[in-house]
């Protein structure tokens, strides 16, 4: 899924929780490095602001060889091993206030495991580069991207409408 899709899904699922924004921020964590990369590409003139709207995963893959550190950070951020170690740390007093953020991060890993076909993440990094390839992908046509996006986008529209319905209901009840 796209980064903002992770955020919307987790917002919808945790919107009544006191730490909703920690869940949302954590759910997008592994992809923040791409925002940094796009910022650098804009600064270096490799990309124009007018091209941002058409920026797709295919185009991002084209630029990745110029930014090998992005690949490394991406792999670290998508590692269940790294995530698990950080989650265990959040069980300690003083660090436990970050637990919602780390749980949000974990949902990103789960959703990516279900929606990354040929370009699956090596989830056992640094222990292994093994990856499980989902039969569905959010952007690869050979892995039902069109069908997935129809369903995902329809569900996100329904979620947004429901959130709006709830918000309007609260506003007019007051």
C-alpha positions as a Python dict, from the first residue, in 0.01 Angstrom:
ca = {
    (1, 'X'): (0, 0, 0),
    (2, 'X'): (100, 360, -37),
    (3, 'X'): (226, 530, 278),
    (4, 'X'): (-86, 740, 333),
    (5, 'X'): (-305, 432, 289),
    (6, 'X'): (-130, 276, 589),
    (7, 'X'): (-210, 589, 787),
    (8, 'X'): (-577, 597, 689),
    (9, 'X'): (-633, 229, 768),
    (10, 'X'): (-474, 259, 1111),
    (11, 'X'): (-650, 587, 1181),
    (12, 'X'): (-981, 417, 1107),
    (13, 'X'): (-900, 117, 1327),
    (14, 'X'): (-763, 321, 1621),
    (15, 'X'): (-955, 649, 1589),
    (16, 'X'): (-1114, 613, 1934),
    (17, 'X'): (-784, 535, 2108),
    (18, 'X'): (-614, 813, 2305),
    (19, 'X'): (-288, 749, 2117),
    (20, 'X'): (-438, 738, 1768),
    (21, 'X'): (-176, 973, 1621),
    (22, 'X'): (108, 759, 1755),
    (23, 'X'): (-45, 456, 1582),
    (24, 'X'): (-79, 656, 1259),
    (25, 'X'): (277, 795, 1269),
    (26, 'X'): (416, 448, 1341),
    (27, 'X'): (213, 288, 1064),
    (28, 'X'): (393, 504, 809),
    (29, 'X'): (743, 483, 965),
    (30, 'X'): (913, 240, 724),
    (31, 'X'): (826, 462, 427),
    (32, 'X'): (942, 798, 567),
    (33, 'X'): (1281, 742, 404),
    (34, 'X'): (1113, 777, 64),
    (35, 'X'): (988, 1125, 156),
    (36, 'X'): (1348, 1215, 235),
    (37, 'X'): (1461, 1068, -98),
    (38, 'X'): (1195, 1262, -290),
    (39, 'X'): (1300, 1580, -108),
    (40, 'X'): (1660, 1523, -211),
    (41, 'X'): (1554, 1451, -568),
    (42, 'X'): (1364, 1781, -576),
    (43, 'X'): (1663, 1972, -435),
    (44, 'X'): (1901, 1807, -684),
    (45, 'X'): (1671, 1876, -979),
    (46, 'X'): (1612, 1506, -1055),
    (47, 'X'): (1241, 1563, -1005),
    (48, 'X'): (1010, 1862, -1048),
    (49, 'X'): (718, 1953, -823),
    (50, 'X'): (486, 1904, -1121),
    (51, 'X'): (600, 1540, -1144),
    (52, 'X'): (509, 1456, -783),
    (53, 'X'): (150, 1368, -870),
    (54, 'X'): (263, 1105, -1121),
    (55, 'X'): (533, 957, -899),
    (56, 'X'): (474, 582, -893),
    (57, 'X'): (658, 286, -738),
    (58, 'X'): (797, 205, -1084),
    (59, 'X'): (957, 549, -1108),
    (60, 'X'): (1088, 524, -752),
    (61, 'X'): (1250, 190, -839),
    (62, 'X'): (1431, 362, -1125),
    (63, 'X'): (1592, 612, -885),
    (64, 'X'): (1684, 366, -608),
    (65, 'X'): (2029, 273, -750),
    (66, 'X'): (2128, 640, -704),
    (67, 'X'): (2029, 619, -336),
    (68, 'X'): (2159, 286, -198),
    (69, 'X'): (2128, 409, 161),
    (70, 'X'): (1751, 438, 106),
    (71, 'X'): (1736, 68, 21),
    (72, 'X'): (1929, -19, 340),
    (73, 'X'): (1703, 197, 561),
    (74, 'X'): (1396, 53, 386),
    (75, 'X'): (1511, -302, 457),
    (76, 'X'): (1582, -219, 822),
    (77, 'X'): (1244, -48, 862),
    (78, 'X'): (1059, -343, 710),
    (79, 'X'): (1236, -609, 921),
    (80, 'X'): (1018, -803, 1163),
    (81, 'X'): (1336, -890, 1355),
    (82, 'X'): (1424, -522, 1407),
    (83, 'X'): (1062, -439, 1482),
    (84, 'X'): (1038, -725, 1733),
    (85, 'X'): (1350, -608, 1917),
    (86, 'X'): (1211, -255, 1939),
    (87, 'X'): (871, -387, 2050),
    (88, 'X'): (1034, -585, 2331),
    (89, 'X'): (1207, -264, 2441),
    (90, 'X'): (867, -95, 2465),
    (91, 'X'): (769, -346, 2731),
    (92, 'X'): (1018, -178, 2964),
    (93, 'X'): (908, 102, 3196),
    (94, 'X'): (988, 445, 3055),
    (95, 'X'): (989, 320, 2697),
    (96, 'X'): (635, 182, 2707),
    (97, 'X'): (487, 519, 2606),
    (98, 'X'): (620, 443, 2254),
    (99, 'X'): (425, 119, 2233),
    (100, 'X'): (140, 259, 2020),
    (101, 'X'): (394, 398, 1772),
    (102, 'X'): (569, 60, 1750),
    (103, 'X'): (240, -130, 1718),
    (104, 'X'): (149, 104, 1431),
    (105, 'X'): (484, 20, 1271),
    (106, 'X'): (401, -350, 1308),
    (107, 'X'): (72, -303, 1123),
    (108, 'X'): (270, -153, 835),
    (109, 'X'): (479, -470, 819),
    (110, 'X'): (167, -687, 826),
    (111, 'X'): (-8, -492, 549),
    (112, 'X'): (306, -490, 337),
    (113, 'X'): (344, -867, 380),
    (114, 'X'): (-6, -903, 237),
    (115, 'X'): (36, -656, -51),
    (116, 'X'): (388, -694, -188),
    (117, 'X'): (423, -943, -472),
    (118, 'X'): (756, -970, -652),
    (119, 'X'): (909, -686, -450),
    (120, 'X'): (849, -831, -105),
    (121, 'X'): (1060, -713, 186),
    (122, 'X'): (1320, -941, 348),
    (123, 'X'): (1131, -956, 676),
    (124, 'X'): (1400, -1152, 865),
    (125, 'X'): (1677, -900, 803),
    (126, 'X'): (1958, -901, 933),
    (127, 'X'): (1928, -1275, 998),
    (128, 'X'): (1824, -1357, 643),
    (129, 'X'): (1725, -1196, 314),
    (130, 'X'): (1433, -1439, 283),
    (131, 'X'): (1108, -1278, 168),
    (132, 'X'): (755, -1409, 136),
    (133, 'X'): (592, -1294, -184),
    (134, 'X'): (223, -1221, -156),
    (135, 'X'): (-6, -1332, -439),
    (136, 'X'): (-136, -972, -438),
    (137, 'X'): (45, -645, -497),
    (138, 'X'): (-72, -289, -469),
    (139, 'X'): (128, -180, -776),
    (140, 'X'): (240, -480, -982),
    (141, 'X'): (-9, -568, -1259),
    (142, 'X'): (102, -933, -1265),
    (143, 'X'): (-7, -960, -900),
    (144, 'X'): (-364, -826, -936),
    (145, 'X'): (-278, -462, -863),
    (146, 'X'): (-582, -333, -1051),
    (147, 'X'): (-824, -555, -861),
    (148, 'X'): (-654, -487, -528),
    (149, 'X'): (-668, -113, -580),
    (150, 'X'): (-1035, -122, -675),
    (151, 'X'): (-1117, -301, -350),
    (152, 'X'): (-873, -101, -135),
    (153, 'X'): (-983, 237, -275),
    (154, 'X'): (-1351, 148, -238),
    (155, 'X'): (-1295, 48, 125),
    (156, 'X'): (-1097, 365, 193),
    (157, 'X'): (-1376, 580, 45),
    (158, 'X'): (-1626, 397, 265),
    (159, 'X'): (-1401, 452, 568),
    (160, 'X'): (-1365, 823, 489),
    (161, 'X'): (-1742, 856, 447),
    (162, 'X'): (-1802, 676, 776),
    (163, 'X'): (-1550, 900, 955),
    (164, 'X'): (-1725, 1205, 805),
    (165, 'X'): (-2064, 1064, 911),
    (166, 'X'): (-1935, 1018, 1268),
    (167, 'X'): (-1783, 1367, 1274),
    (168, 'X'): (-2098, 1532, 1141),
    (169, 'X'): (-2308, 1333, 1387),
    (170, 'X'): (-2100, 1456, 1681),
    (171, 'X'): (-2104, 1814, 1550),
    (172, 'X'): (-2482, 1831, 1512),
    (173, 'X'): (-2559, 1648, 1841),
    (174, 'X'): (-2391, 1928, 2037),
}
